[in-house]
Amino acid sequence: MSLLPPIETESELSYAYLHAVAAQAGMSCEVSGRNADKMGIDAIIRASEQ
């Protein structure tokens, strides 16, 4: 079994926390590739359509 390097573990925990907070607020959270937007955006939180 191979463990993630510490920086990758911290990154995954950050995303998990962000997803949990967004879900508690009734919103969705989508991880975006850091290089996809050329702006350094790691995730997008969207409000529900209520």
VENTA-V130878 format. One record per helix or strand. SS is the DSSP state (alpha for helix, beta for strand). FROM is the first residue (numbers start at 1). LEN is the number of residues. If there is no record, write none. Layout:
BEGIN
SS;FROM;LEN, SS;FROM;LEN
END
This chain:
BEGIN
alpha;6;19, beta;28;4, beta;43;4
END
